[in-house]
């Protein structure tokens, strides 16, 4: 599933997200008499394994087929009936995905309602297993991990973009979203010239206020977060065999000794010792 490398959640700091399963997975096994008309207080992600069903969500009407998934957002009324033919089977999961525990991240996205999952051959056995192993009491840690994989696959295929700033200005989740976008942008290209300054210019908040909010949620200031991502990039370059001097120059440090002090401050070890350890491990694997 290579596309997830560029998915909407790929570079969001892990501490920013909070996934909660509102109940155990729902094992769908519906005959032709099945019908439903309800509103859920949380989001509902549905995967179709066999058969088909006809849905109406708001003004939208469509048929869900095998290999497809759909999202019913929280507090949306939906109607469903059997689509004819064999039993309609699949799995549904009620969930919330919060950003910094303050905003509903799903509500910050423009998403297609229904998608044909492009990695169906890979996802199919996972969905079958997820359905088969559904607990009868409360959701398990394993289910959280499995559902996150399924949710990411859906979002990769369904994502159309983030909500426009004009919509966000009236939403209490705007600040959290702006922090997430800034953090993910810095992580994507930490060496980009003036990346932080240009990103802060686009933020619709007072600079000092935004920096304080960023530190509260991420645990460090935007500048320190950028430096951390630059040092993580340095780890990658050192691991590829670059010298400390070469790596320092690539990151824009004219003084390798100053770079080494910065590296140790953020990573906890000197770049030279880290490089020696990586080289030793490579030699050990080669000897084996």
SERO-4910 file (N, C-alpha, C, O; in steps of 0.05 Angstrom, whole numbers):
BEGIN
 pado doro    nc1    nc2    nc3   cac1   cac2   cac3    cc1    cc2    cc3    oc1    oc2    oc3
  Unk    A     17    -24      0      0      0      0     17     25      0     17     40     19
  Unk    A     32     29    -21     51     50    -23     39     78    -21     51     97    -12
  Unk    A     14     80    -30      1    107    -30     -1    118     -3     -2    143      0
  Unk    A     -3    101     19     -6    112     46     18    128     54     17    144     73
  Unk    A     41    126     40     64    142     46     58    171     42     71    188     55
  Unk    A     39    177     25     31    205     20      3    211     29    -10    230     20
  Unk    A     -8    194     47    -35    198     56    -38    222     74    -18    234     83
  Unk    A    -63    230     80    -68    255     95    -58    254    123    -53    275    135
  Unk    A    -55    230    135    -46    229    163    -16    221    165     -6    217    187
  Unk    A     -3    218    143     24    207    143     44    222    161     59    209    175
  Unk    A     43    248    160     63    264    175     52    278    199     64    296    210
  Unk    A     28    270    207     17    282    232     31    270    256     34    245    257
  Unk    A     41    286    275     54    275    298     36    255    313     12    259    316
  Unk    A     48    233    321     32    211    332     17    220    357     -5    210    363
  Unk    A     29    238    373     16    247    397     -8    265    392    -23    271    410
  Unk    A    -11    273    366    -34    290    360    -60    275    357    -81    287    360
  Unk    A    -59    249    352    -83    234    345    -92    217    368    -76    205    383
  Unk    A   -118    215    371   -130    198    391   -153    183    378   -174    194    372
  Unk    A   -149    157    373   -170    140    361   -185    125    384   -173    113    402
  Unk    A   -211    126    382   -227    111    402   -249     95    387   -263    106    370
  Unk    A   -250     70    393   -271     53    382   -295     54    402   -292     46    425
  Unk    A   -318     63    392   -341     67    410   -354     41    418   -368     41    438
  Unk    A   -348     20    403   -359     -7    410   -343    -27    395   -326    -20    379
  Unk    A   -348    -53    399   -334    -74    385   -344    -74    356   -366    -63    350
  Unk    A   -329    -85    337   -338    -86    309   -365   -100    306   -371   -119    320
  Unk    A   -380    -90    287   -407   -101    282   -404   -121    259   -397   -114    236
  Unk    A   -411   -146    264   -409   -167    243   -435   -167    227   -456   -176    237
  Unk    A   -434   -155    204   -459   -153    188   -464   -179    173   -446   -190    160
  Unk    A   -488   -189    175   -497   -214    161   -527   -209    156   -543   -217    172
  Unk    A   -534   -197    133   -561   -188    128   -574   -202    105   -563   -203     83
  Unk    A   -598   -213    110   -614   -226     89   -630   -204     75   -628   -180     81
  Unk    A   -647   -213     56   -661   -194     39   -682   -177     54   -691   -157     44
  Unk    A   -690   -186     78   -710   -171     93   -697   -148    109   -711   -133    123
  Unk    A   -670   -146    109   -657   -126    126   -662    -98    116   -664    -92     93
  Unk    A   -666    -80    136   -668    -52    131   -660    -37    157   -661    -48    179
  Unk    A   -651    -12    154   -642      3    177   -648     33    172   -648     42    150
  Unk    A   -654     47    194   -660     76    193   -651     87    220   -665     83    240
  Unk    A   -628    100    221   -619    109    248   -599    132    245   -592    140    223
  Unk    A   -591    142    268   -570    163    270   -551    154    292   -559    146    314
  Unk    A   -525    154    286   -505    147    305   -492    172    317   -488    191    302
  Unk    A   -485    172    342   -472    195    354   -442    198    347   -430    218    352
  Unk    A   -431    177    334   -403    177    326   -401    169    297   -421    161    285
  Unk    A   -377    170    285   -373    162    258   -376    132    255   -370    117    273
  Unk    A   -383    123    231   -387     95    225   -374     89    199   -382     99    178
  Unk    A   -354     71    199   -340     63    174   -349     35    168   -347     16    185
  Unk    A   -359     31    143   -372      5    136   -356     -7    112   -350      7     93
  Unk    A   -349    -33    114   -336    -47     93   -354    -70     83   -365    -85    100
  Unk    A   -358    -72     57   -375    -93     46   -358   -116     36   -339   -112     21
  Unk    A   -364   -140     46   -349   -164     39   -363   -180     17   -350   -189     -2
  Unk    A   -389   -183     19   -404   -198     -1   -432   -184     -4   -441   -170     13
  Unk    A   -445   -190    -27   -471   -179    -32   -470   -149    -37   -450   -138    -45
  Unk    A   -493   -136    -33   -495   -107    -37   -518    -96    -20   -536   -110    -12
  Unk    A   -517    -69    -16   -538    -56      0   -543    -29    -13   -525    -16    -23
  Unk    A   -568    -20    -10   -575      7    -20   -577     26      4   -591     20     24
  Unk    A   -564     48      2   -563     68     24   -573     95     14   -571    102     -9
  Unk    A   -584    110     33   -590    138     29   -580    153     54   -589    147     76
  Unk    A   -562    171     49   -551    187     71   -555    216     63   -543    226     44
  Unk    A   -573    230     77   -580    257     69   -593    257     42   -614    243     38
  Unk    A   -582    271     23   -593    272     -4   -579    252    -23   -586    250    -46
  Unk    A   -559    237    -13   -544    218    -29   -557    191    -28   -565    181     -7
  Unk    A   -559    178    -52   -568    150    -54   -548    135    -70   -539    144    -91
  Unk    A   -541    111    -61   -521     96    -75   -523     66    -67   -536     60    -47
  Unk    A   -508     50    -81   -507     21    -75   -478     15    -66   -459     22    -80
  Unk    A   -476      1    -44   -449     -8    -34   -445    -36    -42   -460    -54    -36
  Unk    A   -422    -41    -57   -416    -67    -68   -391    -79    -53   -378    -66    -38
  Unk    A   -386   -104    -59   -363   -118    -48   -337   -103    -56   -334    -94    -79
  Unk    A   -319   -100    -37   -294    -85    -42   -296    -55    -38   -277    -41    -43
  Unk    A   -320    -46    -29   -323    -17    -25   -326    -11      5   -334    -29     21
  Unk    A   -321     14     12   -324     23     39   -338     50     38   -336     65     19
  Unk    A   -353     56     60   -366     82     61   -364     93     90   -362     78    109
  Unk    A   -365    119     92   -365    133    117   -392    146    122   -401    162    105
  Unk    A   -403    140    145   -427    155    154   -418    172    177   -410    162    198
  Unk    A   -419    198    173   -409    216    194   -428    216    219   -451    210    217
  Unk    A   -416    224    241   -432    226    265   -456    244    262   -454    265    249
  Unk    A   -479    236    273   -504    251    273   -517    254    245   -534    271    242
  Unk    A   -509    237    226   -522    237    200   -543    214    200   -537    192    207
  Unk    A   -567    221    192   -588    201    189   -583    185    164   -577    196    143
  Unk    A   -584    158    166   -581    142    142   -601    119    141   -610    110    162
  Unk    A   -608    112    117   -627     90    112   -612     69     95   -596     76     78
  Unk    A   -617     43    101   -605     22     85   -624     -1     82   -639     -8    100
  Unk    A   -623    -13     58   -639    -37     52   -621    -57     37   -602    -49     24
  Unk    A   -629    -82     38   -614   -102     23   -616    -96     -7   -636    -86    -17
  Unk    A   -594   -101    -21   -593    -95    -50   -601   -117    -68   -600   -114    -93
  Unk    A   -610   -139    -57   -619   -162    -74   -597   -182    -78   -573   -176    -76
  Unk    A   -605   -207    -82   -585   -228    -87   -576   -241    -60   -592   -245    -42
  Unk    A   -550   -247    -59   -539   -261    -35   -539   -243    -11   -545   -219    -12
  Unk    A   -533   -255     12   -532   -240     37   -512   -218     35   -491   -220     22
  Unk    A   -519   -196     47   -501   -173     49   -485   -176     75   -496   -175     97
  Unk    A   -458   -180     71   -441   -184     95   -418   -164     95   -411   -153     74
  Unk    A   -408   -159    118   -386   -140    121   -380   -134    150   -387   -150    167
  Unk    A   -368   -112    154   -362   -104    182   -365    -73    183   -358    -59    165
  Unk    A   -376    -64    206   -379    -35    211   -365    -29    238   -366    -45    256
  Unk    A   -353     -5    239   -340      3    264   -347     31    271   -344     50    254
  Unk    A   -358     35    295   -363     62    305   -338     73    318   -325     59    334
  Unk    A   -331     97    312   -305    108    322   -305    138    323   -323    152    312
  Unk    A   -285    149    337   -279    177    337   -249    180    332   -233    163    341
  Unk    A   -241    201    319   -212    207    315   -208    236    321   -216    254    306
  Unk    A   -196    241    344   -193    268    354   -165    279    349   -145    263    348
  Unk    A   -163    305    345   -137    318    341   -131    334    367   -145    352    374
  Unk    A   -109    325    380   -101    337    406   -123    336    427   -124    352    445
  Unk    A   -142    317    423   -163    314    443   -183    337    443   -199    340    461
  Unk    A   -181    355    422   -197    379    422   -216    382    398   -235    397    399
  Unk    A   -209    368    376   -224    372    351   -228    345    337   -211    328    338
  Unk    A   -251    342    324   -257    318    309   -242    320    282   -249    337    266
  Unk    A   -221    304    278   -205    306    254   -221    299    229   -217    311    208
  Unk    A   -239    279    231   -255    272    208   -271    296    198   -275    299    174
  Unk    A   -281    312    216   -296    336    208   -279    357    195   -290    376    183
  Unk    A   -253    355    197   -235    374    184   -229    366    155   -214    381    141
  Unk    A   -239    344    146   -232    334    119   -256    334    100   -279    330    108
  Unk    A   -250    339     75   -269    334     53   -263    305     44   -241    299     35
  Unk    A   -283    288     45   -279    260     38   -301    250     19   -324    259     21
  Unk    A   -294    232      1   -314    219    -15   -331    201      4   -320    189     23
  Unk    A   -356    200     -1   -373    184     16   -367    154     14   -365    140     34
  Unk    A   -363    145    -10   -360    116    -16   -337    113    -35   -334    128    -55
  Unk    A   -320     93    -31   -297     88    -48   -294     59    -54   -301     42    -38
  Unk    A   -283     53    -77   -274     26    -84   -245     24    -74   -228     39    -84
  Unk    A   -240      7    -55   -214      5    -43   -193     -6    -62   -196    -28    -72
  Unk    A   -173     10    -68   -154      2    -89   -136    -21    -80   -126    -36    -97
  Unk    A   -132    -25    -54   -116    -47    -44   -134    -69    -33   -127    -81    -13
  Unk    A   -156    -75    -46   -175    -94    -36   -163   -122    -33   -169   -135    -13
  Unk    A   -145   -130    -51   -133   -157    -48   -117   -159    -23   -115   -181    -12
  Unk    A   -105   -137    -13    -89   -137     11   -108   -134     35   -103   -147     56
  Unk    A   -127   -116     33   -145   -110     56   -165   -132     61   -174   -135     84
  Unk    A   -174   -146     41   -195   -166     44   -190   -186     67   -207   -189     84
  Unk    A   -167   -199     67   -163   -218     89   -162   -205    117   -170   -217    136
  Unk    A   -152   -180    118   -151   -166    143   -179   -159    153   -185   -162    177
  Unk    A   -196   -151    135   -224   -145    142   -239   -170    151   -254   -169    170
  Unk    A   -234   -192    137   -247   -217    145   -238   -225    173   -254   -233    189
  Unk    A   -212   -222    178   -201   -229    204   -212   -210    226   -219   -219    248
  Unk    A   -213   -185    219   -224   -165    238   -253   -171    245   -261   -168    268
  Unk    A   -268   -180    226   -296   -187    230   -298   -212    247   -314   -214    265
  Unk    A   -282   -232    240   -284   -259    253   -276   -257    282   -288   -271    299
  Unk    A   -255   -241    288   -244   -240    315   -257   -218    332   -247   -212    354
  Unk    A   -279   -207    323   -292   -185    339   -299   -195    367   -311   -216    370
  Unk    A   -290   -180    387   -295   -187    415   -324   -183    422   -339   -168    408
  Unk    A   -333   -196    442   -361   -194    451   -365   -174    473   -387   -168    481
  Unk    A   -343   -163    483   -345   -144    505   -336   -117    496   -350   -103    482
  Unk    A   -312   -109    504   -302    -82    497   -279    -85    476   -267   -106    475
  Unk    A   -274    -64    460   -253    -65    440   -226    -71    453   -220    -62    475
  Unk    A   -209    -85    438   -182    -92    448   -161    -75    435   -166    -61    415
  Unk    A   -137    -76    446   -114    -61    435   -108    -70    406   -103    -53    389
  Unk    A   -110    -96    402   -104   -106    375   -125    -95    355   -118    -88    332
  Unk    A   -150    -94    363   -170    -83    346   -165    -54    339   -170    -45    317
  Unk    A   -155    -39    358   -148    -11    353   -127     -9    331   -130      7    312
  Unk    A   -106    -26    333    -85    -25    313    -96    -34    286    -90    -22    265
  Unk    A   -112    -55    285   -122    -65    260   -141    -45    247   -140    -40    223
  Unk    A   -158    -32    263   -176    -13    251   -162     12    241   -170     24    221
  Unk    A   -140     20    255   -125     43    245   -114     37    217   -114     55    200
  Unk    A   -105     13    212    -96      5    185   -119      8    165   -115     19    143
  Unk    A   -142     -2    172   -166      0    154   -174     29    150   -181     37    128
  Unk    A   -174     44    171   -182     72    169   -163     88    151   -172    104    135
  Unk    A   -137     83    155   -117     97    138   -121     90    108   -119    107     91
  Unk    A   -127     64    103   -132     56     75   -156     70     63   -155     79     40
  Unk    A   -177     73     79   -201     87     69   -195    116     65   -202    127     44
  Unk    A   -181    129     84   -175    158     81   -157    163     58   -160    183     44
  Unk    A   -138    145     52   -120    149     29   -136    150      3   -129    165    -15
  Unk    A   -157    133      1   -173    132    -23   -195    154    -24   -203    163    -46
  Unk    A   -204    162     -1   -228    180      0   -220    209      4   -237    226     -1
  Unk    A   -196    215     12   -188    242     19   -189    261     -6   -176    255    -26
  Unk    A   -203    283     -3   -204    303    -24   -189    329    -17   -182    345    -34
  Unk    A   -186    334      9   -172    358     18   -181    366     45   -200    355     56
  Unk    A   -167    385     56   -175    396     82   -196    418     78   -197    430     57
  Unk    A   -211    422     98   -232    443     96   -220    470     91   -198    476    101
  Unk    A   -235    486     77   -225    513     71   -223    530     96   -238    526    115
  Unk    A   -204    549     95   -200    565    119   -225    580    127   -230    584    150
  Unk    A   -241    589    107   -265    603    113   -284    587    130   -298    597    148
  Unk    A   -285    560    125   -302    543    141   -290    539    168   -304    537    188
  Unk    A   -263    537    169   -250    531    194   -251    554    214   -250    550    239
  Unk    A   -253    579    204   -253    602    222   -276    600    242   -274    611    264
  Unk    A   -297    587    234   -320    585    252   -320    559    268   -339    553    283
  Unk    A   -298    544    266   -296    518    279   -275    518    301   -253    528    297
  Unk    A   -282    507    324   -263    508    347   -239    490    342   -219    492    356
  Unk    A   -240    473    321   -217    456    315   -197    469    297   -177    457    290
  Unk    A   -201    494    289   -183    507    270   -154    509    281   -135    503    266
  Unk    A   -151    517    306   -125    520    317   -110    494    317    -86    493    310
  Unk    A   -123    472    325   -110    446    326   -103    437    298    -82    425    293
  Unk    A   -120    443    278   -114    435    251    -90    451    240    -73    440    227
  Unk    A    -89    477    246    -66    493    237    -40    483    249    -20    483    236
  Unk    A    -41    475    274    -17    464    287     -9    438    274     15    434    268
  Unk    A    -28    421    268    -22    396    255    -10    400    228      9    386    220
  Unk    A    -22    419    212    -12    424    185     16    435    186     33    428    169
  Unk    A     22    453    205     48    464    207     69    442    214     90    441    202
  Unk    A     62    426    234     80    404    242     85    384    220    108    376    215
  Unk    A     64    377    205     68    357    183     84    370    160     99    356    147
  Unk    A     80    396    155     95    409    134    125    410    141    142    406    123
  Unk    A    132    416    166    160    417    174    172    390    173    195    387    165
  Unk    A    157    369    181    168    342    180    173    333    152    191    317    146
  Unk    A    156    342    133    158    333    105    184    344     92    196    330     76
  Unk    A    192    368     99    215    380     86    230    398    106    228    423    104
  Unk    A    245    386    125    257    402    146    281    419    136    289    437    151
  Unk    A    291    414    112    313    430    102    305    453     84    322    468     75
  Unk    A    280    456     79    270    477     62    277    504     74    272    509     97
  Unk    A    288    521     57    297    548     67    273    565     76    253    567     62
  Unk    A    276    576     99    255    594    111    228    580    113    207    593    113
  Unk    A    228    553    116    203    538    117    186    547    141    162    551    138
  Unk    A    198    550    164    182    557    188    172    585    186    148    590    192
  Unk    A    188    604    177    180    632    176    157    635    156    137    649    161
  Unk    A    159    622    133    138    624    113    112    611    122     90    620    116
  Unk    A    115    588    136     91    574    146     77    591    168     53    593    168
  Unk    A     92    604    185     80    621    206     66    645    194     47    655    206
  Unk    A     76    655    171     63    678    158     35    671    149     18    688    147
  Unk    A     30    645    143      4    637    133    -16    630    156    -40    625    151
  Unk    A     -6    628    180    -23    621    202    -40    645    211    -29    666    216
  Unk    A    -67    642    212    -84    664    219    -87    670    249   -109    673    259
  Unk    A    -64    670    263    -63    675    291    -40    693    298    -21    696    283
  Unk    A    -42    706    321    -19    720    333      4    701    336      0    678    346
  Unk    A     28    709    329     51    691    329     56    680    357     59    656    360
  Unk    A     57    697    378     63    688    405     41    668    415     47    648    427
  Unk    A     16    675    409     -6    657    417     -3    630    404     -7    609    417
  Unk    A      3    630    378      5    605    363     28    588    373     26    564    376
  Unk    A     51    601    378     74    586    389     68    573    415     76    550    420
  Unk    A     54    588    433     46    576    459     28    552    455     31    532    469
  Unk    A      8    555    437    -10    533    432      4    509    420     -2    486    426
  Unk    A     23    514    401     39    493    389     54    478    410     55    453    411
  Unk    A     67    493    428     83    480    449     65    463    468     73    442    477
  Unk    A     42    474    474     23    459    491     15    432    480     13    412    494
  Unk    A     11    431    454      1    407    441     24    388    432     22    364    435
  Unk    A     46    399    422     67    383    411     89    377    432    103    356    431
  Unk    A     91    394    452    111    390    473    137    406    469    155    404    485
  Unk    A    138    422    448    161    439    442    153    461    423    132    460    411
  Unk    A    169    482    422    162    504    404    165    496    375    178    476    369
  Unk    A    154    511    356    157    505    328    187    503    319    195    486    304
  Unk    A    203    522    330    232    522    323    246    497    333    261    485    318
  Unk    A    240    489    357    253    464    368    242    440    353    257    420    349
  Unk    A    217    440    346    206    417    331    220    415    304    226    393    295
  Unk    A    225    438    291    239    437    265    267    427    269    277    411    252
  Unk    A    281    436    290    308    426    295    308    396    299    326    382    290
  Unk    A    288    386    314    286    357    319    284    342    292    297    322    288
  Unk    A    267    352    275    263    339    249    288    340    232    294    322    216
  Unk    A    303    362    234    329    364    220    349    344    231    364    332    216
  Unk    A    349    340    257    367    320    269    359    292    261    376    274    257
  Unk    A    333    287    259    324    261    250    332    256    221    338    233    214
  Unk    A    332    277    205    341    275    178    371    268    178    381    252    162
  Unk    A    386    281    197    415    276    199    420    246    206    439    235    196
  Unk    A    403    235    223    406    206    230    405    190    204    421    171    200
  Unk    A    386    196    187    383    182    162    408    184    145    417    164    133
  Unk    A    419    208    142    442    213    126    467    199    137    483    187    122
  Unk    A    470    200    163    493    186    176    490    156    172    510    142    169
  Unk    A    466    146    173    461    118    169    468    108    141    473     85    137
  Unk    A    467    127    122    474    120     95    505    123     90    514    118     68
  Unk    A    520    130    111    549    130    108    561    158    105    585    161    101
  Unk    A    544    179    106    555    206    105    572    213    129    566    204    151
  Unk    A    593    229    125    609    237    148    595    259    164    575    270    154
  Unk    A    605    264    188    593    285    204    595    312    190    576    328    190
  Unk    A    618    317    178    623    342    164    604    345    141    592    366    136
  Unk    A    601    324    125    583    325    102    554    329    110    539    345     98
  Unk    A    546    315    132    518    318    141    513    346    152    492    358    147
  Unk    A    533    357    167    530    384    177    527    404    155    510    422    156
  Unk    A    543    401    134    541    419    111    514    417     97    502    437     88
  Unk    A    504    393     95    478    389     81    456    402     97    436    411     85
  Unk    A    458    403    123    438    416    140    442    446    143    426    460    155
  Unk    A    464    456    131    469    484    132    486    494    155    488    518    160
  Unk    A    500    476    169    517    483    191    546    486    180    557    466    170
  Unk    A    557    509    182    585    513    173    605    502    193    628    496    186
  Unk    A    596    500    218    613    490    240    604    462    248    584    459    261
  Unk    A    619    441    241    611    413    248    609    409    278    594    392    287
  Unk    A    626    424    294    625    421    323    599    431    334    588    419    353
  Unk    A    589    453    324    563    464    333    541    444    325    523    439    341
  Unk    A    543    433    301    523    413    292    523    389    311    502    379    319
  Unk    A    547    380    319    550    357    337    536    363    364    523    345    375
  Unk    A    540    387    374    527    394    400    496    394    397    482    385    414
  Unk    A    486    405    375    458    405    370    447    377    367    426    370    378
  Unk    A    462    360    353    453    332    349    451    318    375    431    304    381
  Unk    A    471    321    392    471    307    418    449    318    436    437    302    451
  Unk    A    443    343    434    422    355    450    395    343    444    379    338    462
  Unk    A    390    338    418    364    327    410    362    297    409    342    285    415
  Unk    A    384    284    402    384    255    398    395    240    422    388    217    426
  Unk    A    413    253    438    423    240    461    450    226    457    460    213    476
  Unk    A    461    227    434    487    215    427    500    233    406    487    247    391
  Unk    A    527    231    405    541    247    385    537    235    358    534    210    356
  Unk    A    538    250    336    535    239    309    557    220    302    552    200    288
  Unk    A    581    225    312    603    207    305    600    180    318    605    159    305
  Unk    A    591    179    343    587    153    357    563    139    344    564    114    341
  Unk    A    542    154    336    519    141    323    528    129    297    519    107    290
  Unk    A    544    144    282    553    134    256    571    109    259    569     90    244
  Unk    A    588    109    280    605     86    285    588     61    292    595     39    284
  Unk    A    567     65    308    550     43    315    536     32    290    535      7    287
  Unk    A    527     49    273    514     40    248    533     25    231    526      5    219
  Unk    A    558     36    229    579     22    213    585     -5    224    588    -24    209
  Unk    A    587     -7    251    594    -32    263    571    -53    259    577    -76    253
  Unk    A    547    -44    260    524    -62    256    524    -72    227    519    -96    222
  Unk    A    531    -54    208    532    -62    180    553    -83    176    549   -103    161
  Unk    A    577    -79    188    598    -99    185    591   -125    198    597   -147    187
  Unk    A    577   -124    221    569   -149    235    550   -165    217    552   -189    215
  Unk    A    531   -151    205    512   -165    187    526   -177    163    520   -199    154
  Unk    A    547   -162    153    562   -172    130    577   -198    137    578   -217    122
  Unk    A    590   -198    161    605   -221    170    587   -245    173    594   -267    166
  Unk    A    563   -241    185    544   -263    188    536   -274    161    520   -293    160
***
